[in-house]
Amino acid sequence: MIAQDVIVAQASGNAAAGVAVLRLSGPGCLAVLLSCLREKSAIPARQACLRHFVDRQGELLDQGIVLYFPAPHSFTGEDVVEFQGHGSPVMMARLVQELQAAGARLARPGEFSERAFHQGKMDLTQAEAIADLIAAGSEQAARSAMKSLQGEFSQRVHRIVDTLTELRVDIEAAIDFSDQDIDFLHSDQVKARMTQLHTQLSETLVQARQGQVLQQGASIVIAGHPNVGKSSLLNALAGDEVAIVSDRAGTTRDIVRQHLVIEGIPVEVLDTAGWRDSDDPIEQEGIRRALRAAERADALLYLFDSDAELADIVADLQLRSGFKPKAQRLLLVRNKIDTCPHWQDSQLWIESHPCPVVGISATTGQGLQGLRQTLASILGKTPGELPFLARQRHVQALQEAATHLQAAQEQWRAGMVDLLAEDLRLMQKTLGSITGEVLADELLGHIFSSFCIGK
C-alpha cells in the first residue's frame, strides 16, 4: 500500500559540511515547507528560489535554496521539495523538528526509494542499486552499481522472461491442441527456445555471482608457518606497514585485518598466526583463530618458504585445516622467489581440483601483480568489466530459476506437458521476485530498511 502522508529526512550526510539538503515527499509537501518559510509566495516548478526558514515564533533559522518537483516528474514520482541550507548538523536537526511540527513525518530508512519503486519510477534491482552505489567499496563496484541503476541487470532478467513467455505460449498450445495430431512439444521451435533460455540464464547467473563479490566484498586469509613472510606480504599488498615484521617466530598472535581493493574487488585481508605446535596458550589461541578464519575465507592464501616441498605443504594443510571442501579456494604461494632464479608458476591437483602455485617476493614485489590477478580469478572475476552489481538474493533467485528450468527440461524430455508448464510458471514467478514484480511485502520492508535515511 502506498502511503499518502508527507515524509521528511536529511538527504545529505550528517557530518558538518558547506551545504546540507532536506528532502520532503508526498502530496502537500510544498505546503508543509511553505509554512516554515518567511516568504509565502509561490515556488515555481524546477526553479531555484532563495528563501528564509523560520521557526514557529518567526525567528530566522537558516536561509537557502528551495527546489520544487511536482509529480510525477520527481525522484519518488510524488510531489517532492528540497531545502538546501547550511550544513550544520545541529541546525539541520532543528529544521527537521520544525517540519515535523508542521505536519511531516520522519522518513523510514529507504522510504524515498521505496515510494519511487511503488510509483513505478524504478524496479527493485534499480532501487537496490542506489544503496549499493552509495556503499560501493571500489571504483569498479561503483561503475557496476551505476549500470544496475540504469537498468542493465533488469534488462537481462526481462530478456530471459521474454524468452520464457514465448516458450510458455508454445507449451500452452501443446496443451490446448493435445487432441490433435500436432507435435508442438517436440518442435524445433520449442527446442531452440529451451536452449536459448538455458544459455541466457547461465550467462546471467555467472555475471550475477561476480557482481555479488563486488557488492559484498570478499575475505582473504594469509596462512602458513611462522616466519614465512605473511606479515611482509600483507604490508606489500597494502603498500604500508600495517603489520609488525620480525625475525622472531610467533610475532603475530591475533588476526591483523586490512581492507584493500584487489583488481577492482573490495577485500578484507587477514594476516594470521603461524601454524605450528606450541606450548604457549596465547599462541595456541591465535592459531585456533587462524584456522577458523581459514575455514570461513573466500580465498585461503597459503604462504611457504622457497625451500619447502609442496608435498609437505599439502600434507600439513590436510592435517591442520581440513580444507578439502574448499580446495577450489586455495592458492599456494612460494615466497622469496628472488632466491630462485628459475622459478615458474604452475598448478597442483588436489582432490581433483587444480590449485594454482605462484611465486612472489614480499620484499622486492616480484610476482605480486600475478598474485593479485590469480586471487581475483579465485574470487570469481573474469576478464573485462562487470556489467552490473548483484546481491545474494539475486543469485539465490537465479539459482532457483535454474533448478526449475532443469526440472522443466526433464519433464520436456519425458513428454509430461502439464508438469513442464508448472515448472516454467514457477520459474517465471522466481524471476519476477528479482525485479519486484512478484515479492512479499515483508521482504520489501527488509530490503528498504537497509537503505540510508533520506534515500
N, C-alpha and C positions, 0 to 999 in steps of 0.2 A: 504494500500500500504506500502510495506517495504522500509524504507529509505536505501540509499546506501552510505551515507556520513559517515565520522568519527566523533564520539562524544566523549567528554571527561568530566569527573567530578571527584571530590574527593570522593572516596568510603568510606573513614573513616570519623569520626566526625570532626566538625570544631574546636573543642577545642584543646588547646595545648596538645601534647602527645609525647611519645618517638618515635612513628612511625606513619606515615600517608601514605595513599595509593591513588595514582591517577590511574584511570581506563580509557582506551580507547577501543572503539569497532567500527568495521566496516572495509570494505575492504581497505587496505592501512594504517591501524593504526600503524603497525610496522614501516613503512617508515616515518610516521609523528614523532614518538618518536625518531627514529634514527637521524633525522635531528636536534634534540635538545641535542644529546649526543656527548661528545668529541670523544669517540671511535665509529668508523663506522663499526666495524667488525660484522659479522652475530650473531644473537641471536638464539641459538638452542631452539627448542620447549620444553617447560615444564622443563627448567633447570634454576636455579637461577644464574644470572650474575651480578657482581659488575660493575656499570657504573657511569660516571660523567655527570651531567646535566649542560649544559651551555646555556647562552643567545645568542642573535643574534650577539653580539660582541665577543663571545668566552669566556666571563667571567664565572668562575665557580659559580654556584648557589647552587648545592647540589650534594651529592653522595648517591647512594642507590642500591637496588636490582631491576633488571628488570626480569619479567616473561612473556613469550610469549605463548599464547594458540591458535594455528591455528584452523580455522573452520574445521569441525563442533564440535570439542571437546572443547567447552568452555561454559561459563555461558549463553551467548546470542546466541550461535550457529554460530556466526560470528568470524572473527579474533579478538582476544582480547589481549591487552598487558597492564601490570600493572607496575608502578614505585613505589617502596616502599622507601620513603625517611624519613627525619627527620620531626617530627610533629609540625612544626612551621606554624600557620595559615597564617602568612604574606608571608612566603616563598612558601607555597602551592598555594596561590593565584597568586603569581608571575609565578610559573611553569605552571599553567593553562593558564595564559596570553600568555606565550611563545608557548605553544602547539596550542592555537587558532591562533596565528600568523603563525604557521607552516601549518595550514590547517584544524585543528579540529574545531568542533562546540561544544559549551557548551550544555551538555545534558539537556533535559527537566526532570522534576521530574518523576521518574519511567520509563524513556525511556529504560534503560538497560533491565529491566524486560519485558517491552512491546516488545522489539526486541526478547527476549527469547521466548515469547508467540507466536509471528508471525513465528518464525523459528521452532516451534513445540517442543521446549525443555521442555515446561510445558504447562498445560492448565490454564484457567483463575483462577480457585479456588486455584491452587498451586501458581500462581503469587501473588494473594491477600494474601496468607498465609505468604509470605515473609514480607510484610508490617505489618501484624498482629503479626508476631513473633518479629519484632523489637519493636513494640509498646505494647507488652504484659504487662498487669498490675499485673500479678501474675504468680507464677511458673506453676500452672495448665493451665493457659491460654497459656503460652509459650509451654508447652508439647502438648497441643491440636493443636496449630498452627503448630508445627513441624509435627504432624500426618497429618494435611491437606497438608502441603508441600510435604510429602511423598506420597500423593495421596489417603489417606483414604476417604475423602469426595467424590472425583471424582469417586472412585471405587463404592461407594454406589449409586451415580447417574447413573453410567454406568450399574450397575446391574438392576436398575429399567428400564432403556431404553432397555436392552436386553429382559426383560420380556415383555415390551410393544411392541417391534418389533415382537416377536413371536405371540403376540395376534393380532397385525395388519395383520400378514400373514393369520391367521385364518379368520379374518373378510373379507379380500380381497377375500379369497377363497369362502366365503359365497356370495359375490357379483358376482364373476365370474361364479359360478355354481348355480345361483339363479333359472335358468330354469330347474334344475334337482331336483329330489326328494331326496335331501340330506340335512339334517338339520345341517349345520355347526354351525349356530349361537347359538343353544342351546345344543351343545355337552358338555360332561363332561370336555373336554379339555379347551374349552373357559371359562366355569365356574370356573375351577381351576385357570386359569391364571388371571381372573378378581379378584379372591380372593387373589392370591399371589401379584398382583400389588397393591391392596389396603393395604395389610399388609406392604409391602416394603415401600410404600410412607408414610404411617402413622408413622412407626418407624423412618424413616429418618427425617420427619418433627419435631417430638418430640425432637430428638437429635439436630437438627439444631437450634431449639428455645433455647435450653440450651447453645449451642455453641455461639449463638448471645449474650446471657447475659455475657458470658466470654469475648467476643470480645469487646463489647461496655461498659461493666460495668453496674452498677445499682445505683439508688438513694434510700436512706432510710431516712425517716423523723421521728425524735423523737418528739412527741407531747404530750400534756397533760396540766393540770392546773399548776399554779405556785407552786414551792416548792415540787414537787413530785419526784424529783431526776433526771430530764432529763440530766442536765449537768454532774452529777455524773456518769450516765450511759455512756455518750459519753466518759468520761475520762476512765472508766473501759474498754470499748471496745478498746480504743486507747492505753491503757497501759501507759498513760501520762496525765498530767494536761493541756489539750488543751482548756478547758472551765472553766470560773470562777464559783466556787461553793459558795453559800452564803445562810444563813437562811432567808435573806430578800427576800420577794416575788417580782417578776418582774425584777430580775437581768439581765436576757437575754432579750435584746431588738431586736437586729439584729440577722440574722442567722449565726451560727458558723458552718463552714464546715470542715470536716476531711476525707481524703482519707485513706481507710483501705482495708484489704483483709479479707473477712469472708468466711470460708470454701472453700477457693480457688477462690472466686468470688471477683474481684475488685469492691469496692463500694465507694460511697460518702455518708457519714452520716451527716445529717443536724440536729443540735440542734436548736430548735426554741423557740420563746417567748411563755410563758404560756398563755393558753386560759382562759380569764376571761373578765368581763366587767370592763372597765377602763375609767377614765376621762382624763388621761394623753395622749395628742396627739401623743407623741413619742411612747409610749407603744401601742397605738391603731394601729399605722403604723406597728409596729413589729408583732402584732397579725394578721393583714391583710396579711403580707408577709408569716407568718407561715401557714395560711390557704391556700394560693396559692401554697406554696411548698407541702403541704399535698395532694392537688388535683393532682399534677403532679408526685408524687413519685411512684416508682415501689413497694415500701412497706411502709405502714404507721404503725409505732410502737407507739401505744397509751399507755402511762405510767400512772398508777394511784396508789394511796396510798392503803395500806393494809386494811384500814377501810372503803374504798369506796364500794358502792353497784354496781354490774355490770349493773343493770337496769338503774341506774342513769348515768353511764358511756355511755351506748349505746344511751340514750336519748340526752345526751349532744353532742355526735358525730353527731347524726342526725340533731340536731338543728344548729350546727355551721359549719360543714364541708361539708354537702351534699355528703357523701362518698358512697352512695348507689351503684352507678355504679361500684365502685372499692372495694366492700366489700370483694372480694376474695384476696385483697392485704392488708387486715387489720390484725394486730396482737395486741391483748390486753395483756398488761404486768403489773402484780401486783408487785410493788416494796416493799422492806422491809419485805420479807417473813422470814427473820431471827427472826421476832417477831411473826410469825405464824407457830408454830412447826408442825401442822397437814396439811399444805398446800399440795394440789395435783393439777398438771396441768390438764386442761380439755379443752372443746371446747364449744362454744356458737353458736347457729344457728341464723344468721342474714340474713334477705332477702333470705331465703332458701339456705344459704351458711354456711358451718361450719367454724367458726372463732376460731383459737386456743387462749387459755388463759393460759399463762405461768407465773410462778413466778420467781423473781430474788431478789437478794440483791446487789444493786450497790456498797455498801460499803464493803461487805465481799466477793463478787464474786460468791456467791451461785447462781446456775441456769444459769450462763452466757453461758456455753457451750451448754446447751439445747436451749437457746435463739438463739445462732448462727446457730444451726442446723435447727431450725424452720424457721428462716429468709431465709436461703439458700433454703429450700423447697418452701417457698412462691415465691422466685425469679425464681423457675423452676428447681432447681438442683435435680437430683435423685441420689441414692446411686451409688458409683463407679465413675471411672474416665471417662470423656467425650472422645469420640473417635476422634472428630475433632472440629475445630472452624468454625463458620459461621457468615455471615454478614446479615444485614437487607434485602438486595436484594435477597440473597439466600432463606431466609424464605418466602419472598413475592412470589418468583417464585415457590417454593414448594406448597404454599397455592393456587396459581393459577392453578398449575398442579392438585391439589386435586379437585378443582372446576370443571375442565374439566373431570376428572375421574368420579365424581359424575354425571355429565350430561351424560357421556357415559354409565354409569350403567342404568340410566333411559331410554336411547334410546335402550339399550340392552333388558331390560325387555319389552319395547313396541314393539320390533321387527323392529325398524327403523334402518336398517343396514347402509344406506348411511349417516345418521346423526351421527350414532355411529362411523363410520370410520372418519368423520371430527373431532369429539371431541377428538378422540385418536391422530389424526395428530396434533391438536393444543396442546395437552398435551406433545407430544414429542418435539415440537418446543419450548415450555416453558422450559422443562428440558434442552434442548440444550443451552439455554441462561445462565445457571449456569456455565457450563464449558467453555463457549465462543465459542461453535460450531455454534451457531446462536446468533449474537449480533450486534447491530448497532454500527457504528464507533464512534458516539457521546458518547455513554455510555462507550465504551472502553477508550476514551480520559478522561472522567470524573473519571473513576476508577484509571487509572495510574497517573493522576495528583495529587492524594492524597499521592503518594509514596515519599520517600526521593529522593533528587537528588543524583545520584551515585548508585541507586539500579534499 
